[in-house]
Amino acid sequence: MANQFRQLCLFFILFIVLFQTAAAQNTSYEFWPEADIWYRLSPSWRLSAFVPVTKYHESKYRDLNIYLQADYAWGKTKHIFQRRLMDENRIQEMKAWLVRGGFMEGWSLGENAGNYTEDMLFAEIHRRIPIKGRVLLSHRFRTDLRWVGEDPAFSYRYRYRLMIERECSAGIFSIVPYVNAEPFWDSRYDEFSRLRLIGGATASWAPRFAIESNITYQYDTTYSTTNLYALNFILHVFFESNRSGK
């Protein structure tokens, strides 16, 4: 399974290179910094806030987005699986299911402030499946309810993400490389209008901090620049209540 994971990573890199070669004239490049704060209330309940700075196709401007969300995890996997995941602050037994709900508000920055806004409610369900070689396979289904633009109009999206990750650890140091693929169905176009591919890794060395970086490729049929590449850099900061370890 470890060899299959490496092959998948190589396939992902090759896919990106081939698309870049074929569509160099129709491509944009972005840098997306982000800070994520996690607060664990109990072994099952957790709150979090994400603050990314992005430039999406809908806005044409650089945007600040703020996500506030809560999640609940439950259930046992077929095989007992303990690991420090990319969004966990310490080693613990993996739960098979996770649901998450939240709210996002975004707006354009600088001299374009107010030209673009977005409000979004979203809900997710995750299914986590440990497989051989300490590899984790995850399915995520997500629905976005959105109000987008200067004169906001309601729309919705369905998103499915397939993700594979594997932890490599030595002492207190842990690194989790991962790859994922996510198609988007958008009610505004009544079709699958976007495909997002991501490959990266999260590194942690202390109970409170982790750093994540990845390369995102996004293919969008509804925008004149159909190919987007983004370098993401994310700082994760973890907190927990006294009950979180019980």
C-alpha positions in Angstrom: 0.0 0.0 0.0 2.9 2.4 0.7 4.1 1.8 -3.0 0.6 2.5 -4.2 0.6 5.8 -2.2 3.9 6.8 -3.8 2.5 5.9 -7.2 -0.6 8.0 -6.6 1.6 11.0 -5.6 3.7 10.6 -8.8 0.6 10.4 -10.9 -0.7 13.6 -9.3 2.6 15.4 -10.1 2.6 14.1 -13.7 -1.1 15.2 -14.1 -0.2 18.8 -13.0 2.9 18.9 -15.3 0.9 17.7 -18.3 -1.9 20.2 -17.7 0.6 23.0 -17.3 2.3 22.2 -20.6 -0.9 22.0 -22.5 -2.5 25.1 -21.0 0.3 27.5 -20.3 -1.5 30.4 -22.1 -4.7 29.9 -20.0 -3.3 29.8 -16.5 -3.1 31.9 -13.4 -0.8 31.5 -10.3 -1.7 32.4 -6.8 -0.3 32.3 -3.2 -2.9 31.5 -0.5 -1.7 32.1 3.1 -4.0 30.9 5.9 -4.2 30.6 9.7 -6.4 27.9 11.4 -7.3 27.8 15.0 -8.6 24.6 16.6 -10.2 24.2 20.0 -11.1 20.8 21.3 -13.9 20.7 23.8 -14.0 16.9 24.3 -12.8 13.7 22.5 -15.8 14.1 20.1 -16.5 17.9 20.0 -14.3 20.6 18.4 -14.6 24.2 17.4 -12.4 25.8 14.7 -11.8 29.1 12.8 -10.1 29.3 9.4 -8.8 32.6 8.0 -7.5 32.2 4.4 -6.6 35.0 1.9 -7.4 33.8 -1.6 -8.2 35.0 -5.1 -11.1 32.9 -6.5 -12.5 33.2 -10.0 -15.8 34.6 -8.8 -14.4 37.8 -7.4 -11.4 38.8 -9.6 -10.0 40.4 -6.4 -7.9 39.2 -3.5 -10.4 38.2 -0.7 -10.3 37.6 3.0 -12.5 34.7 4.2 -13.4 33.8 7.7 -14.8 30.4 8.5 -16.4 29.5 11.9 -17.4 25.9 12.3 -18.0 23.0 14.8 -17.6 19.3 14.3 -18.6 16.1 16.1 -16.8 12.7 15.6 -18.1 9.3 16.6 -17.9 5.6 15.8 -15.1 3.0 15.7 -13.2 1.9 12.6 -13.0 -1.7 11.6 -9.4 -1.8 12.8 -8.1 0.2 15.8 -6.2 3.1 14.3 -4.2 5.6 16.4 -2.5 8.5 14.9 -1.9 12.2 14.9 -3.9 13.5 11.9 -3.3 16.7 10.0 -6.1 18.4 12.0 -5.4 16.8 15.4 -3.0 18.0 18.1 -2.1 14.7 19.7 -2.2 11.0 19.1 -5.6 9.4 19.7 -7.8 6.7 18.5 -9.4 7.4 15.1 -13.2 7.8 14.9 -14.9 6.5 11.8 -17.4 9.4 11.2 -17.3 13.2 11.5 -19.9 15.8 10.8 -19.1 19.5 10.5 -21.2 22.6 10.0 -20.4 26.2 9.8 -20.5 29.7 8.3 -18.2 31.6 6.0 -18.1 35.3 5.2 -15.8 36.7 2.5 -15.1 40.1 1.0 -12.6 41.8 -1.3 -9.6 43.6 0.2 -7.8 46.9 -0.3 -9.0 49.4 -2.8 -11.6 46.9 -4.1 -13.1 46.5 -0.6 -16.9 46.0 -0.9 -16.8 45.1 -4.6 -17.3 41.5 -3.8 -18.9 39.7 -0.9 -19.9 36.1 -0.2 -21.9 34.5 2.7 -22.1 30.8 2.9 -23.6 28.1 5.1 -22.0 24.6 4.8 -22.4 21.1 6.1 -20.1 18.1 5.7 -19.9 14.4 6.6 -16.6 12.5 6.6 -16.1 8.7 6.5 -12.6 7.7 7.6 -11.3 4.2 6.5 -7.9 3.0 7.7 -6.2 0.6 5.2 -3.0 -1.3 5.2 0.4 0.4 5.6 -0.9 3.0 8.0 -2.7 4.7 5.1 -6.0 6.6 5.7 -8.7 6.8 3.1 -11.3 9.6 3.6 -14.5 10.4 1.8 -16.1 13.8 2.4 -19.5 15.0 1.1 -20.3 18.7 1.4 -23.1 21.1 0.6 -22.6 24.8 0.3 -25.5 27.3 0.5 -24.2 30.6 -1.0 -25.1 34.2 -1.5 -22.4 35.6 -3.9 -21.7 38.9 -5.5 -22.3 42.7 -5.2 -26.0 42.0 -5.5 -26.1 38.6 -3.7 -28.1 35.8 -5.4 -28.7 32.4 -3.8 -27.0 29.3 -5.2 -25.8 26.0 -3.9 -23.0 23.5 -4.6 -22.4 19.8 -4.0 -18.8 18.7 -3.4 -17.2 15.2 -3.0 -13.6 14.8 -1.9 -11.5 11.6 -1.9 -8.4 11.9 0.1 -5.4 9.6 0.9 -2.8 10.4 3.6 -0.1 8.6 5.5 1.8 9.6 8.7 5.5 9.3 9.0 6.8 10.0 12.5 10.0 10.0 14.5 9.8 11.0 18.2 7.8 14.2 18.6 8.1 15.0 14.9 5.3 14.0 12.5 4.8 14.6 8.8 1.6 13.6 6.9 1.8 13.7 3.1 -1.6 13.6 1.3 -3.3 13.9 -2.0 -7.0 14.6 -2.7 -9.4 15.2 -5.6 -12.6 17.1 -5.4 -15.3 17.8 -8.1 -17.8 20.6 -7.6 -21.4 20.6 -8.9 -22.8 24.2 -9.1 -26.5 25.1 -9.3 -25.7 28.3 -11.2 -24.5 26.2 -14.2 -26.4 23.0 -13.5 -23.2 21.0 -14.1 -19.9 19.9 -12.6 -18.0 23.1 -13.3 -14.9 22.7 -11.2 -12.3 20.1 -10.4 -9.7 20.6 -7.6 -6.6 18.5 -7.1 -4.3 19.0 -4.1 -1.0 17.5 -3.0 0.9 18.5 0.1 2.0 17.7 3.6 1.5 18.8 7.2 4.4 18.8 9.7 4.0 19.0 13.5 6.7 19.1 16.1 4.9 20.5 19.2 1.5 20.0 20.9 0.2 23.4 19.9 1.5 24.1 16.3 1.7 22.5 12.9 2.5 23.8 9.5 0.9 22.7 6.3 1.8 23.4 2.7 0.3 22.2 -0.6 0.0 22.8 -4.3 -3.6 23.2 -5.5 -4.6 22.8 -9.2 -8.1 23.9 -10.1 -9.8 23.5 -13.4 -12.9 25.6 -13.9 -15.1 25.5 -17.0 -16.9 28.8 -16.2 -14.0 31.2 -16.1 -11.9 32.6 -18.9 -8.7 31.4 -17.1 -9.6 27.8 -16.8 -6.4 26.6 -15.0 -5.4 27.9 -11.6 -2.4 26.9 -9.6 -2.0 28.0 -5.9 0.7 27.5 -3.4 -1.0 27.2 0.1 0.8 27.9 3.3 -1.2 27.2 6.5 -0.4 27.7 10.2 -2.4 25.5 12.5 -2.7 26.5 16.2 -4.3 24.0 18.7 -6.0 24.6 22.0 -8.0 22.2 24.2 -10.2 22.2 27.3 -9.4 20.1 30.4 -12.1 17.6 29.3 -10.7 17.0 25.9 -8.4 14.1 27.0 -11.1 12.3 29.0 
